[in-house]
Amino acid sequence: MFSVIAQMAFTIGLGVLWRYYPVGGLTADRARIALTTSVYYFFLPALVLDVLWRAPLGVDTFKIMLAAATGVLVSMAAMFLAARFMTLTRGQLGALVLAASFPNATYMGLPLLSSLYGDAGKAIAIQYDLFACTPLLLSVGLLLAARLGQHDEVVHPIKSLLLVPPLWAAIFGAVFNLIGLPQPDWAQGFLGRMGGAVVPIMLLALGMSLRLSTLTPRHLWRVSPALLIQIILMPLIVLAVVTALHLTGDLRVAVVLEAATPVMILGLVLCDRFGLDTEMYATTATASILLVLVTLPLWHYLLV
C-alpha cells in the first residue's frame, strides 16, 4: 500500500510542479482542461465500457451502490448539522456541503484500486462512482448548488445526467455484460489501450488542481468540519453499511477505501458555475488530497 501511495504521490507531484514551471509554454490550468476533457470524453468512457463489459455484476453491485449512496447522503446531512454551529454565507455553506459529501472516487479512487486489485478494483471504483456518486452529484448536488449559489442558470438534473459520457459507457457496458454479449478481441485491444491512459493522466491533472496557496491556518480551521466528515466520518459510515450488508474480503476493503478518498475536484467547476465559494472549496480539496496520502494507508492497515 505504501508503495502504491508513493507512486501516486510522485505523479501528483509532477502535476504540482507544472503549476510552478509551465511545460512547453502551457500553464497548468490550460493543460489540465485539455487533459481532463480528453479523459472525460474519450479515455474514461473507453475504460468504463471495457471494465463493466467483463466485470462480474450481481447482488454485490447493488450493495456497492447502497454503501456509496448512504455515505454521500449521511455526510451531506452531517455537514448541514455542523453548519448550524458556524457562521457561513450561503455560498460558503454550498461549497462545504459539496466538499463534505462527494469523494474523489474516480480521479483518486480508480488509480488506487486499480493498483491494489487490478481489473476487479477498477470495476468497484467505477460502480461506486457512476452508479451512485455521479447520479447523486448531478441531481441532489446540482440542486443544492443552484439553491445556495448566486447565478441565473436554469438547472435540469436529468439533462445533466444524460450528458455524461462515462455514465452512458457504464450503461452500455452493464447491458452488454448482462445479456452475455462476448467482447471481440479487437474491441478489448482498442478499449484497453484507450483506458490505459486514464490513470496517469488523472493523477497528473489532480496535481495540477492543487492550490497550495490557500492552505493557511485561518482557511484550514474554517474548512475543518468538511475535512473531518470527508476523511473520517464517511469511511466509517460506509464501513458500517458494508458490514451490515456482509461484504467481506477485498471487496469490503476496496469500498471503504473509495469512501476514504479526498474531496472531489469536479466540485470546483460547480462552485464556479453556481457562484459558491470557490476558494473555500479549493482549500478543502487541496488539504484533503495531502491528508489522504497519510490516512489511506492507515485505513488499509486497519481493514486488512
Legacy VTK file of the C-alpha trace (Angstrom):
# vtk DataFile Version 3.0
C-alpha trace
ASCII
DATASET POLYDATA
POINTS 304 float
0.000 0.000 0.000
2.773 2.450 0.892
4.437 1.765 -2.462
1.167 2.448 -4.289
0.619 5.708 -2.403
4.224 6.768 -3.054
3.843 6.192 -6.803
0.570 8.113 -6.857
2.083 10.939 -4.800
5.013 11.217 -7.203
2.700 11.502 -10.223
0.534 14.064 -8.422
3.724 15.923 -7.551
4.595 16.238 -11.232
1.268 17.990 -11.732
2.037 20.340 -8.829
5.427 21.180 -10.373
3.646 22.007 -13.623
1.795 24.798 -11.782
5.113 26.468 -10.976
7.125 25.530 -14.080
4.855 25.508 -17.172
5.763 22.756 -19.616
6.020 23.730 -23.292
4.704 27.191 -22.509
1.358 25.817 -21.287
0.099 26.877 -17.876
-1.123 24.111 -15.593
-4.731 25.335 -15.772
-4.795 25.317 -19.586
-3.098 21.928 -19.780
-5.387 20.465 -17.107
-8.508 21.491 -19.002
-7.226 19.804 -22.155
-6.185 16.642 -20.305
-9.351 16.247 -18.243
-11.557 16.962 -21.255
-9.858 14.190 -23.227
-10.252 11.802 -20.274
-13.903 12.717 -19.772
-14.961 12.293 -23.395
-12.621 9.586 -24.711
-10.359 7.674 -22.346
-12.609 7.227 -19.291
-15.658 6.050 -21.311
-13.401 3.510 -23.026
-12.131 2.248 -19.672
-15.626 2.115 -18.178
-17.051 0.218 -21.161
-14.146 -2.231 -21.168
-14.258 -2.962 -17.427
-18.030 -3.226 -16.957
-18.424 -5.320 -20.102
-16.248 -8.016 -18.494
-16.754 -7.458 -14.741
-18.902 -9.787 -12.616
-22.128 -7.878 -11.937
-24.732 -9.034 -9.468
-26.006 -8.509 -5.949
-22.688 -7.017 -4.854
-23.197 -4.218 -7.377
-26.332 -3.083 -5.528
-24.521 -3.349 -2.193
-21.731 -1.103 -3.509
-24.315 1.402 -4.752
-26.160 1.387 -1.416
-22.962 1.866 0.583
-21.812 4.733 -1.644
-25.186 6.493 -1.642
-25.504 6.176 2.142
-22.030 7.631 2.628
-22.831 10.638 0.450
-26.250 11.416 1.929
-25.320 10.942 5.597
-22.182 13.060 5.130
-24.288 15.758 3.499
-26.687 15.744 6.462
-23.726 15.870 8.875
-22.316 18.970 7.162
-25.669 20.731 7.334
-25.789 19.902 11.045
-22.241 21.174 11.623
-23.073 24.372 9.721
-25.666 25.251 12.363
-22.754 25.990 14.704
-20.797 28.012 12.121
-21.197 31.483 10.653
-21.355 30.913 6.911
-22.692 32.687 3.855
-24.910 30.690 1.527
-22.035 30.366 -0.927
-19.700 29.062 1.780
-22.320 26.608 3.010
-22.835 25.264 -0.510
-19.095 24.821 -1.025
-18.620 22.953 2.263
-21.657 20.709 1.718
-20.338 19.620 -1.673
-16.830 19.156 -0.285
-18.017 17.028 2.631
-20.362 14.859 0.588
-18.648 13.701 -2.595
-15.386 11.731 -2.599
-12.855 11.716 -5.417
-13.969 8.200 -6.316
-12.665 8.281 -9.890
-9.695 10.637 -10.056
-8.022 9.081 -6.998
-10.116 6.035 -6.168
-9.732 4.452 -9.584
-5.909 4.668 -9.689
-5.714 3.423 -6.104
-7.973 0.391 -6.509
-6.502 -0.362 -9.928
-3.038 -0.575 -8.378
-4.218 -2.691 -5.442
-6.712 -5.047 -7.078
-6.313 -4.789 -10.864
-9.420 -5.073 -13.032
-11.563 -6.050 -10.036
-10.558 -2.819 -8.327
-11.362 -0.785 -11.428
-14.833 -2.330 -11.540
-15.504 -1.460 -7.883
-14.376 2.148 -8.333
-16.485 2.603 -11.459
-19.601 1.105 -9.865
-19.107 3.181 -6.701
-18.850 6.419 -8.657
-21.007 6.062 -11.756
-23.855 4.059 -10.208
-24.162 6.174 -7.032
-21.943 9.249 -6.582
-22.327 10.754 -10.070
-26.153 10.414 -10.205
-26.398 11.963 -6.721
-23.988 14.753 -7.644
-25.901 15.656 -10.797
-29.275 15.556 -9.055
-29.152 16.376 -5.324
-25.747 18.071 -5.506
-26.665 20.153 -8.526
-29.949 21.303 -6.985
-28.237 22.233 -3.705
-25.521 24.184 -5.517
-28.162 26.006 -7.549
-30.243 26.770 -4.434
-27.342 28.095 -2.351
-25.392 29.881 -5.100
-25.777 33.158 -6.957
-26.473 32.604 -10.651
-29.076 32.971 -13.396
-28.898 29.425 -14.755
-31.918 27.142 -15.026
-30.916 23.701 -13.695
-32.019 20.469 -15.399
-30.642 17.493 -13.427
-31.951 14.862 -15.837
-30.427 16.679 -18.796
-27.129 16.929 -16.915
-27.119 13.180 -16.302
-27.834 12.430 -19.942
-24.769 14.454 -20.975
-22.240 12.350 -19.014
-20.273 10.156 -21.473
-18.822 7.777 -18.818
-22.330 7.139 -17.492
-23.522 6.080 -20.949
-20.451 3.869 -21.238
-21.361 2.304 -17.886
-24.924 1.627 -19.048
-23.815 0.034 -22.318
-21.093 -1.962 -20.566
-23.536 -3.298 -17.987
-26.131 -4.167 -20.667
-23.567 -5.978 -22.843
-22.392 -7.837 -19.751
-25.834 -8.883 -18.534
-27.048 -10.104 -21.937
-23.877 -12.144 -22.349
-22.564 -10.367 -25.454
-18.959 -11.511 -25.902
-16.313 -8.801 -26.194
-14.457 -9.143 -29.520
-10.665 -9.257 -29.392
-10.384 -6.049 -31.425
-12.699 -4.228 -29.001
-10.779 -5.464 -25.979
-7.484 -4.338 -27.523
-8.776 -0.907 -28.538
-10.609 -0.206 -25.285
-7.674 -1.484 -23.245
-5.208 0.858 -24.962
-7.574 3.822 -24.605
-8.381 3.056 -20.984
-4.724 2.632 -20.103
-4.245 6.393 -20.435
-6.765 7.231 -17.710
-4.797 6.606 -14.509
-1.592 8.608 -15.214
-3.483 11.496 -16.821
-5.960 11.740 -13.936
-3.214 11.765 -11.300
-1.257 14.388 -13.217
-4.392 16.537 -13.576
-5.092 16.073 -9.868
-1.723 17.610 -9.051
-2.417 20.492 -11.416
-5.625 21.216 -9.490
-3.951 21.688 -6.098
-3.951 25.252 -4.752
-1.278 25.220 -2.071
-1.535 28.989 -1.524
-4.931 28.501 0.174
-3.508 26.301 2.940
-3.290 28.947 5.648
-4.247 28.223 9.298
-7.275 30.514 9.081
-8.610 28.821 5.942
-7.905 25.319 7.256
-9.753 25.996 10.505
-12.807 27.177 8.588
-12.979 24.050 6.427
-12.009 21.544 9.143
-15.592 20.226 9.655
-15.849 19.272 5.981
-12.399 17.663 6.110
-13.305 15.575 9.157
-16.580 14.459 7.602
-14.998 13.535 4.261
-11.888 11.775 5.546
-13.122 10.178 8.797
-16.920 10.119 9.053
-17.719 8.986 5.509
-15.430 5.918 5.602
-16.885 4.980 8.987
-20.420 5.240 7.607
-19.557 3.123 4.579
-17.732 0.602 6.782
-20.878 0.231 8.903
-23.008 -0.279 5.778
-20.737 -2.864 4.122
-20.500 -4.719 7.438
-24.290 -4.793 7.739
-24.518 -5.988 4.118
-21.973 -8.773 4.810
-19.407 -7.639 2.266
-16.084 -9.285 3.072
-12.500 -9.589 1.899
-11.004 -7.325 -0.733
-14.439 -6.061 -1.782
-15.112 -4.722 1.731
-11.693 -3.052 1.899
-11.982 -1.545 -1.583
-15.411 0.003 -0.962
-14.266 1.639 2.284
-11.096 2.939 0.602
-13.294 4.555 -2.052
-15.141 6.399 0.703
-11.809 7.444 2.243
-10.595 9.226 -0.905
-10.266 13.037 -0.834
-12.708 15.743 -1.852
-13.983 15.577 -5.426
-12.111 18.009 -7.708
-15.118 18.420 -10.038
-16.769 20.465 -7.291
-14.560 23.405 -8.268
-16.427 23.529 -11.572
-19.794 23.551 -9.794
-18.641 26.297 -7.420
-17.582 28.491 -10.346
-20.746 27.680 -12.253
-23.209 28.478 -9.455
-21.386 31.231 -7.578
-20.350 29.266 -4.491
-17.178 29.988 -2.510
-14.551 28.517 -4.825
-11.609 29.424 -2.576
-13.118 27.610 0.390
-13.795 24.545 -1.732
-10.267 24.639 -3.177
-8.798 24.792 0.331
-10.808 21.753 1.416
-9.948 19.773 -1.720
-6.230 20.554 -1.580
-5.916 19.802 2.133
-7.853 16.558 1.759
-5.583 15.304 -1.026
-2.496 15.897 1.086
-4.090 14.320 4.171
-5.237 11.123 2.466
-1.671 10.334 1.462
-1.370 9.511 5.172
-4.909 8.385 6.059
-5.462 5.969 3.161
-2.597 3.673 4.239
-3.980 3.814 7.787
-7.456 2.787 6.616
-5.930 -0.021 4.573
-3.875 -1.210 7.557
-6.929 -1.224 9.836
-9.116 -3.088 7.349
-6.840 -5.880 6.109
LINES 1 305
304 0 1 2 3 4 5 6 7 8 9 10 11 12 13 14 15 16 17 18 19 20 21 22 23 24 25 26 27 28 29 30 31 32 33 34 35 36 37 38 39 40 41 42 43 44 45 46 47 48 49 50 51 52 53 54 55 56 57 58 59 60 61 62 63 64 65 66 67 68 69 70 71 72 73 74 75 76 77 78 79 80 81 82 83 84 85 86 87 88 89 90 91 92 93 94 95 96 97 98 99 100 101 102 103 104 105 106 107 108 109 110 111 112 113 114 115 116 117 118 119 120 121 122 123 124 125 126 127 128 129 130 131 132 133 134 135 136 137 138 139 140 141 142 143 144 145 146 147 148 149 150 151 152 153 154 155 156 157 158 159 160 161 162 163 164 165 166 167 168 169 170 171 172 173 174 175 176 177 178 179 180 181 182 183 184 185 186 187 188 189 190 191 192 193 194 195 196 197 198 199 200 201 202 203 204 205 206 207 208 209 210 211 212 213 214 215 216 217 218 219 220 221 222 223 224 225 226 227 228 229 230 231 232 233 234 235 236 237 238 239 240 241 242 243 244 245 246 247 248 249 250 251 252 253 254 255 256 257 258 259 260 261 262 263 264 265 266 267 268 269 270 271 272 273 274 275 276 277 278 279 280 281 282 283 284 285 286 287 288 289 290 291 292 293 294 295 296 297 298 299 300 301 302 303
